[in-house]
Amino acid sequence: MSETLKASLWSLYIVVITRLLYYITSIVIMTVLSPSNFGIIAITMAVIAIANSMSSVGVDAALISHKKDIQYLLNSAWTFEIFRGLALFILINLISEYLGILYNESQLSEILRVMSFTFILYSLKNIGVVYLRKDLEFKGIFIYEISHLVVLTIVTLTVVLLTKSIWGIVAGDIS
């Protein structure tokens, strides 16, 4: 089997398994949580996504496209990501109370504060994973991404089913 075909299959596996797990999780969550919970999560996810997109400078992409050895750049890239994560954590904590008031949802500010920890946690990820993408190691990328997704799915579904609350989604994202 050619390398291109193998890479394509690993990429296809990632897409199919990711969508399947998201569909299963969504169906279970929809049967357990109330519609108002989805509004709070939608606002939370929008705030997180906007903060991520406005602060993303493409560190991973720069490392991947760098022609020479990137080993000497990894520490700087990792440190930069940690400072970015801390800055976003602080920013979200500063605005969370105001967003809760704006949307008249006290639970929104609490959820935003807890979800802001994801910026710190994701910034602590192993920066060396960029080698998988740089070297087009699709099997390694598959294992890395799917293992995270499986943990997220298990934690989310377990907490949602046990507590029947929006905190299950928050716990899953933090895991």
PLY file of the C-alpha trace (Angstrom):
ply
format ascii 1.0
element vertex 175
property float x
property float y
property float z
element edge 174
property int vertex1
property int vertex2
end_header
0.00 0.00 0.00
1.41 3.41 -0.93
2.30 5.98 1.70
-0.25 8.41 0.26
-3.04 5.85 0.58
-2.02 5.00 4.17
-1.96 8.69 5.10
-5.37 9.21 3.49
-6.84 6.26 5.39
-5.50 7.51 8.74
-6.95 10.95 8.01
-10.28 9.36 7.06
-10.28 7.33 10.30
-9.77 10.52 12.30
-12.68 12.26 10.60
-15.08 9.30 10.82
-14.35 8.43 14.45
-14.41 12.09 15.52
-17.80 12.68 13.92
-19.20 9.42 15.25
-18.15 10.23 18.83
-19.48 13.79 18.55
-22.83 12.55 17.20
-23.19 9.97 19.99
-22.25 12.54 22.63
-24.64 15.13 21.18
-27.56 12.72 21.09
-27.05 11.66 24.71
-26.61 15.25 25.86
-29.73 16.41 23.99
-31.84 13.81 25.75
-30.57 14.75 29.22
-30.08 18.54 29.28
-32.60 21.32 28.87
-32.54 23.71 25.89
-31.49 26.66 28.08
-28.27 24.79 28.90
-27.38 24.74 25.22
-27.60 28.53 25.06
-25.14 28.87 27.92
-22.75 26.39 26.33
-23.10 28.08 22.93
-22.15 31.45 24.42
-19.27 29.87 26.33
-17.93 28.09 23.25
-18.27 31.26 21.19
-16.28 33.29 23.74
-13.58 30.59 23.91
-13.41 30.30 20.11
-13.19 34.06 19.61
-10.43 34.36 22.22
-8.54 31.50 20.58
-8.87 32.80 17.05
-7.97 36.39 17.90
-4.85 35.34 19.80
-3.65 32.55 17.54
-0.41 33.44 15.82
0.24 30.08 14.15
3.15 28.81 16.22
2.51 25.20 15.17
2.20 26.15 11.50
5.43 28.14 11.68
7.26 25.19 13.22
5.86 22.78 10.65
6.82 24.98 7.69
10.32 25.70 9.02
12.77 24.00 6.64
15.56 23.31 9.13
15.62 21.43 12.42
13.12 22.94 14.86
14.48 21.46 18.09
16.01 24.77 19.18
12.66 26.55 18.64
10.49 24.21 20.70
11.23 25.72 24.13
10.46 29.23 22.90
7.26 28.07 21.20
6.12 26.20 24.30
6.88 29.18 26.56
5.00 31.51 24.21
1.96 29.20 24.27
2.00 29.13 28.08
2.03 32.94 28.28
-0.75 33.08 25.71
-2.78 30.57 27.75
-2.26 32.55 30.95
-3.22 35.82 29.26
-6.44 34.30 27.88
-7.22 32.72 31.26
-6.92 36.14 32.93
-8.90 37.89 30.19
-11.82 35.46 30.34
-11.89 35.68 34.13
-12.00 39.48 33.91
-14.90 39.58 31.46
-16.89 36.57 32.70
-18.88 38.50 35.30
-19.83 41.17 32.75
-20.96 38.55 30.23
-23.07 36.87 32.91
-24.76 40.20 33.59
-25.12 41.02 29.88
-26.89 37.71 29.16
-28.67 37.66 32.53
-27.19 34.22 33.26
-25.29 33.89 36.53
-24.23 30.36 35.61
-22.54 31.70 32.46
-19.89 33.58 34.43
-19.17 30.49 36.57
-18.84 28.26 33.52
-16.62 30.77 31.72
-14.31 30.95 34.74
-13.97 27.18 34.87
-13.63 26.84 31.10
-10.87 29.44 31.07
-8.63 26.78 32.64
-8.64 25.05 29.25
-6.37 27.81 27.93
-3.77 26.92 30.54
-4.20 23.17 30.15
-3.96 23.24 26.35
-0.92 25.51 26.49
0.86 22.85 28.53
0.49 20.22 25.81
3.64 18.57 24.55
4.94 20.90 21.85
6.86 17.97 20.38
3.60 16.69 18.90
4.29 19.19 16.12
6.87 16.67 14.86
4.02 14.28 14.03
2.48 16.86 11.73
5.81 18.04 10.33
6.84 14.47 9.50
3.33 13.53 8.30
3.07 10.69 10.85
-0.65 10.15 10.41
-0.84 7.05 12.60
0.71 9.01 15.49
-1.64 11.93 14.84
-4.56 9.48 14.86
-3.51 7.99 18.21
-2.91 11.44 19.73
-6.20 12.98 18.58
-8.47 9.98 19.08
-7.14 9.17 22.55
-7.95 12.73 23.63
-11.38 12.54 22.04
-12.18 9.20 23.70
-11.28 10.60 27.14
-13.34 13.73 26.45
-16.33 11.62 25.38
-16.16 9.28 28.39
-15.80 12.12 30.88
-18.56 14.20 29.26
-21.07 11.37 29.05
-20.30 10.06 32.53
-20.67 13.43 34.23
-23.73 14.44 32.18
-25.49 11.16 32.94
-24.59 11.23 36.64
-25.34 14.89 37.31
-27.81 15.69 34.54
-26.21 19.12 34.36
-24.28 21.36 32.04
-21.15 20.71 34.10
-20.67 17.43 32.27
-19.83 19.31 29.10
-17.46 21.56 31.03
-15.77 18.55 32.66
-15.35 16.90 29.26
-13.73 19.98 27.75
-11.34 20.32 30.65
-10.35 16.66 30.42
0 1
1 2
2 3
3 4
4 5
5 6
6 7
7 8
8 9
9 10
10 11
11 12
12 13
13 14
14 15
15 16
16 17
17 18
18 19
19 20
20 21
21 22
22 23
23 24
24 25
25 26
26 27
27 28
28 29
29 30
30 31
31 32
32 33
33 34
34 35
35 36
36 37
37 38
38 39
39 40
40 41
41 42
42 43
43 44
44 45
45 46
46 47
47 48
48 49
49 50
50 51
51 52
52 53
53 54
54 55
55 56
56 57
57 58
58 59
59 60
60 61
61 62
62 63
63 64
64 65
65 66
66 67
67 68
68 69
69 70
70 71
71 72
72 73
73 74
74 75
75 76
76 77
77 78
78 79
79 80
80 81
81 82
82 83
83 84
84 85
85 86
86 87
87 88
88 89
89 90
90 91
91 92
92 93
93 94
94 95
95 96
96 97
97 98
98 99
99 100
100 101
101 102
102 103
103 104
104 105
105 106
106 107
107 108
108 109
109 110
110 111
111 112
112 113
113 114
114 115
115 116
116 117
117 118
118 119
119 120
120 121
121 122
122 123
123 124
124 125
125 126
126 127
127 128
128 129
129 130
130 131
131 132
132 133
133 134
134 135
135 136
136 137
137 138
138 139
139 140
140 141
141 142
142 143
143 144
144 145
145 146
146 147
147 148
148 149
149 150
150 151
151 152
152 153
153 154
154 155
155 156
156 157
157 158
158 159
159 160
160 161
161 162
162 163
163 164
164 165
165 166
166 167
167 168
168 169
169 170
170 171
171 172
172 173
173 174
